[in-house]
Amino acid sequence: MIHFKYDYNIVNNKIIININGDLNTYHCEKFKTFIYDLIYKFDDNKIVIINMAKLDYIDSSGVGCLIAIYKHLKNLDIKMLICNVCKNILHIFTTINLDKIFEIYLTEEDIYKYY
């Protein structure tokens, strides 16, 4: 099975989730559960940053997973921000207009300029 790893840290009351590998149908449910558990554990944090610097691949299930996470967080009044998206994945996002829904930043440091 293709690898997919993730970890997190807290920086300035923001949950930073670093993802690595391939976000596909095999990993979506576990990844969603991981994020949902984090936001309940750290319920005073109102911003979740998904750092995609080491994300190599995403399939349609992975895209659906991100949309489900986004909707869940939005319902809880938590912002989901995305950064460090590689060119190929950004192309997918723009092709299906997710760049109009997700707040996408070039780098994690760029996010800190606004939040």
Backbone as a ProteinNet text record, in pm:
[ID]
protein_1_A
[PRIMARY]
MIHFKYDYNIVNNKIIININGDLNTYHCEKFKTFIYDLIYKFDDNKIVIINMAKLDYIDSSGVGCLIAIYKHLKNLDIKMLICNVCKNILHIFTTINLDKIFEIYLTEEDIYKYY
[TERTIARY]
84.9	0	89.3	48.6	120.7	118.6	228.7	236.5	165.1	115.2	57.3	78.6	149.9	178.3	135.8	108.9	73.2	110.4	136.2	162	109.4	121.1	71	158.8	147.4	201.5	111.6	125.2	46.1	141	106.6	186.9	91.3	113.1	30.9	-119.2	-161.8	-303.5	-358	-271.2	-312.6	-267.5	-353.7	-316.5	-255.2	-128.1	-58.3	-53	-110.4	-108.9	-19.9	86.1	180.2	147.6	123	90.1	200.7	218.6	331.3	285.9	309.1	278.2	160.1	71.8	-42.3	-173.3	-255.7	-387.7	-486.1	-525.7	-613.9	-720.5	-798.7	-913.3	-876	-755.5	-712.6	-690.9	-668.2	-627	-728.2	-832.5	-922.6	-993.3	-1054.5	-1132.5	-1043.6	-928.7	-836.4	-786.9	-760.5	-714	-823.3	-946.6	-1057.6	-1074.2	-1071	-1084.5	-972.4	-851	-735.7	-761.9	-807.6	-831.7	-948	-1055.5	-1171.4	-1133.8	-1056.3	-1010.7	-924.2	-838.1	-752.2	-833.1	-933.9	-1007.9	-1091.4	-1129.5	-1200.3	-1102.9	-984.7	-882.6	-833.8	-816.9	-768.2	-879.3	-988.8	-1108.1	-1098.3	-991.5	-975.7	-904.7	-858.7	-790.9	-894.4	-895.9	-995.6	-938.2	-813.6	-750.9	-677.5	-703.3	-631.6	-557.7	-427.3	-345.1	-303.6	-332.2	-286.9	-169.3	-53	71.1	94.5	89.9	101.1	239.8	339.5	474.7	524.6	483.1	531.7	421.8	310.9	204.4	241.5	252.8	295.8	180.4	67.1	-43	-174.8	-280	-414.7	-509.3	-599.1	-698.4	-833.9	-937.4	-1068.7	-1120.9	-1089.3	-1129.5	-1057.4	-931.1	-855.4	-912.6	-952.4	-1015.8	-1147.1	-1225.7	-1351.4	-1329.3	-1223.1	-1186	-1158.8	-1081.8	-1051.7	-1177.9	-1267.3	-1393.2	-1476.7	-1483.3	-1559.7	-1500.4	-1368.2	-1301	-1332	-1319.9	-1348.9	-1491.1	-1588.8	-1728.6	-1748.9	-1689.3	-1702.9	-1643.9	-1524.6	-1460.1	-1538.8	-1588.3	-1665.7	-1790.5	-1854.9	-1973.1	-1939.1	-1813.3	-1767.7	-1704.1	-1712.6	-1653.4	-1501.2	-1441.2	-1295.6	-1248.9	-1147.5	-1092.2	-996.8	-1005.2	-908	-828.1	-697.9	-607.7	-512.5	-473.4	-384.5	-261.5	-145.3	-23.2	71.1	169.7	275.8	221.9	130.1	69.6	158.2	195	279.3	198.8	268.7	207.7	100.7	126.5	31.1	-98.8	-87.3	-207.2	-280.8	-207.8	-271.4	-349.2	-295.7	-365.5	-499.4	-500.1	-625.8	-724	-676.1	-762.7	-822	-739.9	-789.2	-882.1	-854.5	-939.5	-1081.8	-1095.7	-1229.8	-1276.1	-1209.2	-1247	-1238.3	-1159.4	-1141.8	-1060.3	-983.9	-910.1	-1003.9	-1129.8	-1230.9	-1293.9	-1279.9	-1337.1	-1230.1	-1121	-1012.1	-929.2	-881.3	-781.5	-646.1	-580.1	-452.8	-343.4	-236.1	-122.1	3	93.9	217.8	299.3	313.6	392.2	318.5	364	308.4	336	452.1	487.9	392.1	345.2	248.6	119.6	79.6	-41.6	-24.7	93.9	116.5	111.9	124.1	111.8	-33.2	-126.9	-269.7	-342.3	-288.8	-357.4	-262.8
-118.5	0	124.6	224.8	351.2	418.4	483.7	543.8	678.6	704.8	835.3	855.9	961.2	992	1135.1	1160.8	1296	1314	1437.3	1472.8	1614.5	1662.4	1797.3	1865.4	1995	2075.1	2198	2262.4	2381.5	2501.2	2600.1	2722.2	2840.5	2926	3046.7	3016.5	2916.4	2875.7	2829.3	2779.4	2721.7	2576	2488.9	2348.6	2333.5	2294.8	2273.8	2123	2080	1938.4	1923.3	1846.2	1819.7	1683.5	1680.6	1552.8	1513.5	1381.7	1327.7	1202.7	1199.3	1078.2	1098	998.4	997.4	997.1	1098	1102.3	1041.3	917.4	845.1	770.7	693.8	625.9	539.3	487.1	399.7	474	603.3	678.8	783	807.7	920.7	912.8	800.6	792.7	810.8	748.4	761	905.8	970.5	1108.7	1202.3	1184.3	1267	1247.6	1124.5	1096.7	1163.8	1158.5	1222.9	1372.3	1438.6	1582.8	1613.8	1539	1564.8	1546.1	1444.1	1423.2	1539.7	1590	1703.8	1828.3	1857.4	1981.4	1972.3	1853	1839.6	1842.1	1790.5	1792.9	1936.3	2012.1	2150.1	2244.4	2244.3	2315.5	2467.3	2520.5	2666	2718.8	2630.2	2669.3	2685.5	2800	2829.4	2830.3	2787.1	2778.4	2645.5	2574.5	2451.5	2477	2454.1	2470.7	2332.2	2302.7	2176.8	2208.4	2163.9	2187.7	2069.9	2096.3	1991.5	1983.4	2035.2	2039.4	1902.1	1798.2	1663.6	1572.6	1632.6	1553.7	1529.8	1402.4	1366.5	1348.6	1303.6	1263.9	1274.8	1308.4	1307.7	1254.7	1165	1116	1179.2	1138.2	1200.3	1176.4	1062.5	1037.8	1132.8	1159.9	1255.3	1395.3	1434.2	1564.6	1568.9	1462.8	1455.6	1461	1398.7	1400.1	1543.3	1618.4	1757.7	1843.3	1818.8	1894	1862.4	1734.7	1695.6	1759.4	1760.5	1823.2	1972.6	2036.2	2179.5	2210.6	2135.2	2159.5	2138.2	2032.7	2004.3	2118	2162.6	2270.8	2401.2	2428.3	2551.1	2552.4	2437.6	2428.4	2454.3	2432.2	2458	2596	2677	2810	2805.3	2705.5	2689.3	2706	2788.7	2810.2	2696.9	2650.3	2555	2627.2	2634.2	2698.7	2592.5	2607	2510.1	2584.2	2520.8	2583.5	2479.9	2531.8	2451.4	2343	2382	2287.4	2278.4	2157.5	2141.4	2176.3	2201.3	2249	2152.5	2023.7	1926.5	1922.9	1926.5	1923.9	2057.1	2166.9	2297.8	2301.7	2239.5	2233	2160.2	2051.5	1979.4	2071.5	2139.4	2229.4	2339.1	2398.7	2508.3	2456.9	2339	2282.1	2260.2	2218	2192.4	2305.3	2420.6	2544.4	2535.1	2444.1	2439.3	2557.1	2619.9	2739.4	2854.4	2843.2	2944.4	2915.6	2791.6	2750.5	2749.2	2680	2670.9	2798.4	2838.1	2945.9	2879	2906.3	2841.6	2947.5	2916.7	3007	2938.9	3019.1	2967.1	2894.3	2958.4	2900.3	2914.6	2842.8	2855	2994.7	3048.6	3182.2	3287.7	3267.4	3361.7	3365.9	3253.2	3248.4	3336.2	3332.3	3407.9	3558.9	3602.2	3744.9	3791.6	3698.8	3734.3	3682.6	3578.1	3518	3505.9
0	0	0	-74.3	-82.3	54.4	88.7	222.2	228.8	346.1	378.3	526.8	559.6	699.3	727.5	853.7	894.3	1040.3	1073.9	1213	1232.1	1352.4	1378.8	1482.5	1485.6	1594.1	1609.1	1721.3	1750.1	1748.1	1667.2	1656.9	1666.4	1765.5	1782.2	1774.7	1849.6	1853.9	1719.2	1633.4	1506.1	1503.7	1454.9	1438.9	1299.9	1295.4	1169.8	1145.4	1033.9	998.2	875.8	893.3	784.5	726	595.5	533.3	435.8	422.5	347.7	273.8	144.7	68	-24	-27.4	-119.1	-41	-63.4	-1.2	-100.3	-71.5	-162.1	-82.3	-152.2	-92.6	28.2	30.2	139.7	271.4	263.9	382	429	353.3	380.9	515.4	545.1	669.4	792.4	790.7	904.1	917.6	804.5	806.7	860.1	813.9	864.7	1015	1060.4	1203.6	1282	1230.5	1294.4	1312	1205.7	1213.1	1306.6	1297	1383.2	1529.5	1559.8	1697.8	1745.5	1658.1	1693.8	1727.3	1646.5	1671.6	1798.3	1836.9	1965.4	2082.4	2060.6	2166.1	2190.8	2083.5	2092.3	2046.7	2118.5	2073.1	2082	2138.1	2141.6	2016.8	1930.8	1807	1696.4	1632.5	1530.1	1388.9	1375.3	1243.3	1233.4	1123.6	1091.9	960.7	962.5	842.8	795.4	670	611.8	521.5	565.2	492.7	398.5	269	167.8	105	173.8	117.1	73.7	143.3	110.7	57.6	14.8	-46.6	-192.5	-229.7	-364.5	-461.5	-408.8	-497.1	-422.2	-495.9	-438.5	-546	-507.2	-602.7	-570.8	-642.8	-622.5	-481.5	-422.2	-283.3	-189	-215.8	-134.9	-144.5	-265.4	-283.8	-206.2	-218	-143.4	6	51.3	193.1	238.6	161.8	197.1	197.8	103.1	99.3	223.5	261.7	381.4	506.6	516.4	630.8	632.7	516.8	506.1	554.5	506.5	544.8	694.7	748.3	891.5	974.5	938.1	1011.5	997.9	878.6	856.3	944.8	958.4	1045.6	1191.5	1229.2	1365	1379	1273.2	1269.6	1284.4	1219.7	1218.1	1074.6	1054.8	920.6	885.4	760.1	707.3	600.1	619.5	525.1	471.2	347.1	282.7	233.1	246.7	196.9	136.3	65.2	4.4	-88.5	-174.3	-268.2	-392.2	-429.5	-549.3	-674.2	-781.8	-905.2	-958.3	-955.2	-1010.5	-929.9	-798	-713.8	-722.8	-729.1	-746.7	-878.3	-980.6	-1109.7	-1094.2	-1018.9	-992.4	-921.3	-816.6	-740.4	-828.2	-913.6	-996.9	-1106.6	-1159.9	-1264.3	-1214.9	-1089	-1035.1	-941.8	-953.7	-882.9	-730.8	-678.6	-532.8	-482	-570.1	-528.7	-496.5	-538.2	-504.1	-368.2	-320.8	-192.4	-83.6	-110.6	-13.4	-15.1	102.1	109.1	93.7	-18.4	-50.6	-48.2	23.9	36.4	-15.9	-66.4	-121	-13.4	104.1	212.6	345.4	442.6	577.4	633.3	602	648.9	593.6	471.3	413.2	494.3	548	630.4	752.9	814.6	936.9	913.9	790	759.6	774.5	759.5	762.5	885.2	948.6	1063.8	1181.7
[MASK]
+++++++++++++++++++++++++++++++++++++++++++++++++++++++++++++++++++++++++++++++++++++++++++++++++++++++++++++++++++

